[in-house]
């Protein structure tokens, strides 16, 4: 089992996710005949090439110690997490696998790759680390339903602030802010027409559409604008939001969501990204406590 795990690690790489699609064959391969025994992968003039031959060949092309480091990290992680009551069940690994496959743009390519390396069960174990890390991360952060939306539709009113040479047109900051505050008060009045205010006051080209920017995904807008828009529910309006362009008033008018599986996959990814540094520091502490011995590789 340990050799098989190291073998898979050498194939998949230390992190195992999400680079599999790049390793998958570019096109479906014709089916191969069954192997004559459990260890043979090919033969030349009746001379067998075994899994161990393949493994040794791969190790000559990589740095074996990197994969040993990865296996050590896994054992430290699983042992330390288990002491905190965190484990990964077969069902949880299967669920994580299904979410990952559902999120792929080309599932057939991935499944072809899976068959090439030995089938579903061979690959499933690599999700254990992901499941455990997500469970640890859940103790450190929270992901809201709005965080999982694929895209947001918003309208805005922009009052530009002069910032030569990048943005020579616009008003002095104090003047722009005062005007934006006055517009915000108008927009907050019962029955106010946001689109009409945008057409009247906004310095952005979207004014002709009542400030409508259409749908946009994360990382498509400057950070202050994105952060404010993603925090709003449909129908809600922001206060003044300052960006390098000036002062914005933002109104969210729609949200799009993915499938349940896609949202679950996105939730895991957000947890892992938000807690990666904390997890790294925690792992360093666990490795200091662990009794780790390394030996020469001999095959």
C-alpha positions as CSV (number, residue, x, y, z in Angstrom):
1,X,0.0,0.0,0.0
2,X,2.8,2.4,0.9
3,X,4.6,1.7,-2.4
4,X,1.4,2.1,-4.3
5,X,0.8,5.4,-2.6
6,X,4.3,6.7,-3.4
7,X,3.8,5.4,-7.0
8,X,0.6,7.4,-7.3
9,X,2.2,10.5,-5.7
10,X,5.0,10.3,-8.3
11,X,2.4,10.2,-11.1
12,X,0.1,12.9,-9.7
13,X,2.5,15.2,-8.1
14,X,2.7,16.4,-4.5
15,X,-0.5,18.4,-4.5
16,X,-2.5,16.0,-6.7
17,X,-5.0,18.8,-7.3
18,X,-5.9,20.4,-9.7
19,X,-3.4,19.6,-12.4
20,X,-4.8,16.2,-13.5
21,X,-6.5,17.6,-16.5
22,X,-3.1,18.7,-17.9
23,X,-1.8,15.2,-17.4
24,X,-4.7,13.6,-19.1
25,X,-4.2,12.3,-22.7
26,X,-5.0,14.8,-25.4
27,X,-7.4,12.3,-27.1
28,X,-9.0,9.0,-26.0
29,X,-6.7,6.1,-26.4
30,X,-7.7,2.8,-27.8
31,X,-8.5,0.1,-25.2
32,X,-5.5,-2.1,-24.2
33,X,-5.7,-5.9,-23.6
34,X,-5.7,-7.0,-19.9
35,X,-2.3,-7.5,-18.3
36,X,-1.1,-11.1,-18.0
37,X,-0.5,-10.5,-14.2
38,X,-0.8,-7.8,-11.6
39,X,2.7,-6.4,-12.0
40,X,3.3,-6.3,-15.8
41,X,2.6,-3.1,-17.8
42,X,4.2,-4.1,-21.1
43,X,6.5,-6.6,-22.7
44,X,9.1,-6.6,-25.5
45,X,9.8,-9.9,-27.1
46,X,8.3,-11.6,-24.1
47,X,10.6,-9.6,-21.7
48,X,8.2,-8.1,-19.1
49,X,8.3,-4.5,-18.1
50,X,6.8,-4.3,-14.6
51,X,5.3,-1.6,-12.4
52,X,8.5,-1.5,-10.5
53,X,10.5,-0.9,-13.7
54,X,8.1,2.0,-14.5
55,X,8.5,3.4,-11.0
56,X,12.3,3.3,-11.1
57,X,12.3,5.0,-14.5
58,X,10.1,7.7,-13.1
59,X,12.3,8.2,-10.1
60,X,15.3,8.7,-12.4
61,X,13.5,11.7,-13.9
62,X,12.4,13.4,-10.7
63,X,13.7,14.1,-7.2
64,X,12.4,11.2,-5.1
65,X,12.9,13.1,-1.8
66,X,10.2,15.5,-2.9
67,X,7.6,12.7,-3.0
68,X,8.9,11.3,0.3
69,X,8.4,14.8,1.8
70,X,4.8,14.7,0.5
71,X,4.1,11.4,2.0
72,X,5.6,12.5,5.3
73,X,3.4,15.6,5.3
74,X,0.4,13.5,4.7
75,X,1.1,11.2,7.6
76,X,1.8,14.1,9.9
77,X,-1.4,15.8,8.8
78,X,-3.6,12.7,9.2
79,X,-2.2,11.8,12.6
80,X,-2.4,15.3,14.0
81,X,-5.9,15.9,12.6
82,X,-7.1,12.5,13.9
83,X,-6.0,13.6,17.4
84,X,-8.5,16.5,17.0
85,X,-11.2,14.2,15.9
86,X,-10.8,15.0,12.1
87,X,-10.7,12.1,9.7
88,X,-11.8,11.4,6.1
89,X,-14.4,8.6,5.5
90,X,-14.7,6.7,2.2
91,X,-17.9,8.5,1.5
92,X,-16.4,12.0,2.1
93,X,-13.5,11.1,-0.3
94,X,-16.0,9.9,-2.8
95,X,-18.1,13.1,-2.5
96,X,-15.0,15.2,-2.9
97,X,-14.0,13.2,-6.0
98,X,-17.5,13.7,-7.5
99,X,-17.5,17.4,-6.8
100,X,-14.1,17.8,-8.5
101,X,-15.2,15.8,-11.6
102,X,-18.4,17.7,-11.8
103,X,-16.5,21.0,-11.9
104,X,-14.2,19.9,-14.8
105,X,-14.8,21.3,-18.3
106,X,-13.8,18.0,-19.9
107,X,-14.9,15.1,-17.8
108,X,-14.2,12.5,-20.5
109,X,-10.6,13.5,-20.7
110,X,-10.2,13.1,-16.9
111,X,-12.0,9.7,-16.8
112,X,-9.7,8.5,-19.6
113,X,-6.7,9.6,-17.5
114,X,-8.2,7.8,-14.5
115,X,-8.4,4.5,-16.4
116,X,-4.9,4.9,-17.6
117,X,-3.4,5.1,-14.1
118,X,-5.3,2.1,-12.7
119,X,-8.9,3.0,-12.1
120,X,-11.2,4.9,-9.7
121,X,-10.0,3.3,-6.4
122,X,-6.3,4.1,-7.2
123,X,-7.2,7.7,-7.5
124,X,-9.7,8.1,-4.7
125,X,-7.2,8.0,-1.9
126,X,-5.6,11.2,-3.1
127,X,-8.7,13.1,-2.0
128,X,-8.1,12.2,1.6
129,X,-5.7,15.1,2.1
130,X,-8.2,17.6,0.6
131,X,-11.1,16.4,2.8
132,X,-9.0,16.7,6.0
133,X,-7.7,20.1,5.1
134,X,-11.2,21.4,4.3
135,X,-12.4,20.1,7.7
136,X,-9.5,21.9,9.5
137,X,-10.2,25.1,7.5
138,X,-13.9,25.0,8.5
139,X,-12.8,25.7,12.1
140,X,-11.0,28.9,11.0
141,X,-13.3,30.5,8.4
142,X,-16.9,30.7,7.2
143,X,-18.1,30.7,3.6
144,X,-21.5,32.4,3.0
145,X,-24.0,31.5,0.3
146,X,-23.2,34.8,-1.5
147,X,-19.5,33.8,-1.7
148,X,-20.5,30.9,-3.9
149,X,-22.3,32.8,-6.6
150,X,-20.7,32.6,-10.0
151,X,-21.4,36.2,-11.1
152,X,-23.2,39.4,-10.0
153,X,-25.1,41.9,-12.0
154,X,-24.8,45.5,-10.8
155,X,-25.5,49.1,-11.8
156,X,-23.4,51.9,-10.6
157,X,-23.0,55.7,-10.5
158,X,-19.4,56.8,-10.8
159,X,-18.1,60.3,-10.0
160,X,-14.6,60.5,-11.3
161,X,-11.7,61.9,-9.2
162,X,-8.9,63.6,-11.2
163,X,-5.7,61.5,-11.0
164,X,-3.3,62.7,-13.7
165,X,-1.7,61.4,-15.7
166,X,-3.7,58.1,-15.5
167,X,-7.0,59.9,-15.2
168,X,-6.7,63.6,-16.1
169,X,-10.5,64.1,-16.4
170,X,-12.5,64.3,-13.2
171,X,-13.1,66.5,-10.2
172,X,-10.9,67.2,-7.2
173,X,-11.4,64.6,-4.5
174,X,-13.3,66.7,-2.1
175,X,-15.6,68.1,-4.8
176,X,-16.3,64.6,-6.2
177,X,-17.0,63.1,-2.7
178,X,-19.4,65.9,-1.9
179,X,-21.3,65.4,-5.1
180,X,-21.4,61.6,-4.7
181,X,-22.7,62.0,-1.1
182,X,-25.5,64.2,-2.4
183,X,-26.4,61.7,-5.2
184,X,-26.4,58.9,-2.6
185,X,-29.0,60.8,-0.5
186,X,-31.2,61.1,-3.6
187,X,-30.8,57.4,-4.4
188,X,-31.8,56.5,-0.8
189,X,-35.1,58.3,-1.0
190,X,-38.2,56.1,-1.3
191,X,-39.1,55.5,-4.9
192,X,-35.8,56.9,-6.2
193,X,-35.0,55.9,-9.8
194,X,-31.4,54.6,-9.7
195,X,-31.2,54.4,-13.5
196,X,-32.3,58.0,-14.0
197,X,-29.8,59.2,-11.5
198,X,-27.0,57.3,-13.3
199,X,-28.0,58.8,-16.6
200,X,-28.0,62.3,-15.1
201,X,-24.8,62.2,-12.9
202,X,-22.5,59.2,-13.7
203,X,-19.1,59.8,-15.4
204,X,-19.0,56.2,-16.6
205,X,-20.0,55.1,-20.2
206,X,-22.5,52.8,-18.6
207,X,-24.7,55.9,-17.8
208,X,-26.4,55.4,-21.2
209,X,-27.7,52.1,-19.9
210,X,-28.8,53.5,-16.5
211,X,-25.5,52.5,-15.0
212,X,-26.0,48.8,-15.8
213,X,-22.7,46.9,-16.0
214,X,-24.2,43.5,-16.8
215,X,-23.0,40.3,-15.1
216,X,-19.3,40.0,-14.0
217,X,-17.3,37.4,-12.2
218,X,-14.8,37.8,-9.5
219,X,-11.5,39.5,-10.3
220,X,-13.1,41.4,-13.2
221,X,-13.5,44.6,-11.2
222,X,-11.1,46.6,-9.1
223,X,-10.9,45.2,-5.6
224,X,-12.9,47.8,-3.6
225,X,-15.8,47.6,-6.2
226,X,-15.8,43.8,-6.2
227,X,-15.8,43.5,-2.4
228,X,-18.7,45.9,-2.1
229,X,-20.7,44.3,-4.9
230,X,-20.3,40.8,-3.6
231,X,-21.4,41.8,-0.1
232,X,-24.8,43.1,-1.4
233,X,-28.0,41.1,-1.8
234,X,-30.1,41.6,-4.9
235,X,-31.9,45.0,-4.6
236,X,-29.5,46.4,-2.1
237,X,-27.4,49.5,-2.6
238,X,-24.0,50.4,-1.2
239,X,-22.7,53.5,0.4
240,X,-19.9,55.4,-1.2
241,X,-17.2,53.1,-2.5
242,X,-13.8,54.6,-3.3
243,X,-11.7,53.1,-6.1
244,X,-8.8,54.4,-8.2
245,X,-11.4,55.8,-10.6
246,X,-13.4,57.8,-8.0
247,X,-16.5,57.3,-5.9
248,X,-19.1,54.6,-6.8
249,X,-22.6,54.0,-5.7
250,X,-23.4,50.4,-6.5
251,X,-26.8,48.6,-6.7
252,X,-26.9,44.8,-7.2
253,X,-29.6,43.7,-9.5
254,X,-28.9,40.0,-10.0
255,X,-26.9,37.0,-9.1
256,X,-26.1,33.7,-10.9
257,X,-25.3,30.4,-9.2
258,X,-23.9,27.1,-10.4
259,X,-25.1,23.6,-9.7
260,X,-25.1,22.2,-6.1
261,X,-21.9,20.2,-6.9
262,X,-20.2,23.3,-8.4
263,X,-21.1,25.4,-5.3
264,X,-19.8,22.7,-3.0
265,X,-16.5,22.5,-4.9
266,X,-16.2,26.3,-4.8
267,X,-16.8,26.3,-1.1
268,X,-14.0,23.8,-0.5
269,X,-11.6,25.9,-2.7
270,X,-12.5,29.1,-0.8
271,X,-11.9,27.4,2.5
272,X,-8.5,26.1,1.4
273,X,-7.4,29.4,-0.1
274,X,-8.5,31.4,3.0
275,X,-6.7,29.1,5.4
276,X,-3.6,28.0,3.5
277,X,-1.2,30.2,5.5
278,X,-2.7,29.2,8.9
279,X,-2.6,25.5,7.8
280,X,1.0,25.8,6.7
281,X,2.1,27.3,10.1
282,X,0.0,24.6,11.9
283,X,1.7,21.9,9.9
284,X,5.2,23.2,10.7
285,X,4.3,22.9,14.4
286,X,3.0,19.4,14.0
287,X,6.1,18.3,12.2
288,X,8.3,19.6,15.0
289,X,6.3,17.5,17.4
290,X,6.4,14.3,15.2
291,X,9.1,11.7,15.4
292,X,10.2,11.7,11.7
293,X,12.9,9.4,10.5
294,X,14.1,9.3,6.9
295,X,16.1,6.4,5.3
296,X,17.9,5.7,2.0
297,X,15.7,4.7,-0.9
298,X,16.5,1.2,-2.0
299,X,14.6,-0.9,-4.6
